[in-house]
Amino acid sequence: MLEWLLHIGLKLVEVCINILPIALVISCFQVLVIRKAVVYPRKLLIGFGFVLIGIVFFLEGLDMALFPLGNLMASQLTTPDFLGNNTELTDRVWQDYYWVYLFAASLGFATALAEPTLLAIAIKVQQTSGGAIRAWGFRISVAIGVAIGLALGTFRIVTGLDLYYFIIVGYLIVIIQTFFVPKLIIALAYDSGNITTSMVTIPLVTSLGFGLAEAIPGRTPLVDGFGLIAFASLYPIITVLAYAQIAQWLGKRKHLTNT
Amino acid sequence: MLKRRFIKQLLNSLFDLAPIIVVVLIFQVLVIGKSIADVDRLITGLLFVVLGLCLFIQGIELSLLPLGESMAYDFAKKGSLFWLLGFAFCLGFSAAIAEPALIVLVEKAALSASNHHQIDSTETASAHYALGLRFTVAISVGLAILIGVLRILKGWPVYYPVFCAYAGIALITPFAPKDIIGIAYDSGSIATATITVPIVTALGVGLASAIKGRNPITDGFGLVVFASLMPMIFVMIYGIAYA
């Protein structure tokens, strides 16, 4: 117990050092430039205290649960036992790992759909587009994008292909799409990918990638393990832009048949 | 009132984790069909994550968010371009520095870099590498917010800076060391995970509504994506410089 308290205490000090810059910046600007008293100093201090303790518990929980969980899923889905003993480890083709892609895709889909920030934004989108873009359609297209992104990302880890090509091709698609979609949706679609990668999904997905890179012969975590998050935030842009395009096209057609 | 909000936030955090738990459980039971070892440690850890997340978000909503919003408003009203841009940079920088997910990523990157003898396997060397990485990301997020605010002020379309960043990434990647590319590509999205998104969105939307002729939706959004692209470029440059 004492040992654990000491461990938590050390972690708290570490987090304090990490948070110091933002507290300094804000107080400097407040005192030196704006020169106005803070309205609720007590609330502010309590808030900062919450942030500090919150991060300590969060990091502790990551080490205990989310990191091992990602690793565990990666290793369980790639053991010879699970894949069947017929083939040699080095003779495996990428099709053998289909459960990995399915797992990554369902994880991405479920977490994106349940993300509270995305819900708030989806409602805003529906309002500003005058109902042409539905909140549900928006959320589902983001979720599909994250699912495709993670499935492709795990596929890349399994095959060891260059991250570069997948990302550049994604960029090219985004650039082409940008010229054809309604102007209103562009900024929101761009941001939608980053909104879904939250504090909970990042550690889990990162450790999944690491676990896969460790488990699959010929891959190294440093070169192949990273990159999943980049996939998960790029591909939703493509699906949201595509959805906006389809919604616009359907709206036009409906309008034409009505008149 | 605080207590009720706390319970609500606790449920929210639990809801955040729920899809992960459901998907993992379905796969564990139906596909893998084996029991998980060390379940009690996992559950304790998950409870820690829920509690930590709940406290963290609550703290951000009490302190950083209202403060950032009111300061963004004050600076927009002040009308001084220099101070507004300076504030934008500092806000982006410090939000990225405080991001817990980024702390985790750089530690992981330093660990695997020292395991593969990219850097010395001493603790100080990897701490140095991790801190350098974090500062690189934070500076680039700050710069990105600065340019993004400038974009809102000038009324440039959102895709100009984004396309420029795409081009930059496409050009630099072939020259970057192979083992930094993955970290670089991930760092951007990770730097803009939890703290940066609400603060920066509030800043963008607030500015766009304060300035005449700007639309909060078309102009106010788009800061986050740019803030996630700049670190990709800068971390790759960091990797080139370190090699």
Interface residues (C-beta under 8 A of the other chain):
Chain A: N18 I19 P21 I22 L24 V25 I26 F29 Q30 V33 I34 K36 V38 V39 K43 L44 L45 I46 G47 F48 G49 F50 V51 L52 I53 G54 I55 V56 F57 F58 L59 E60 G61 L62 D63 M64 A65 L66 P68 L69 L72 M73 Q76 L77 F82 W99 F103 S106 L107 A110 T111 L113 A114 E115 P116 T117 K124 T128 L163 Y164 I167 I168 Y171 V174 I175 T178 K183 L184 I186 A187 L188 Y190 D191 G193 N194 I195 T197 S198 M199 V200 T201 I202 P203 L204 T206 F210 T220 P221 L222 V223 D224 G225 F226 G227 L228 I229 A230 A232 S233 I237
Chain B: N12 F15 D16 L17 A18 P19 I20 V22 V23 V24 I26 F27 Q28 V31 I32 K34 I36 D38 R41 L42 I43 T44 G45 L46 L47 F48 V49 V50 L51 G52 L53 C54 L55 F56 I57 Q58 G59 I60 E61 L62 S63 L64 L67 G68 S70 M71 D74 F75 K78 W83 F87 C90 L91 F93 S94 A95 I97 A98 P100 A101 I103 V104 L105 K108 A109 S112 A113 N115 H116 Q118 P157 V158 Y159 V162 F163 Y166 I169 A170 T173 P174 K178 D179 I181 G182 I183 Y185 D186 G188 S189 I190 T192 A193 T194 V197 P198 T201 I217 T218 D219 G220 F221 G222 L223 V224 V225 S228 M232
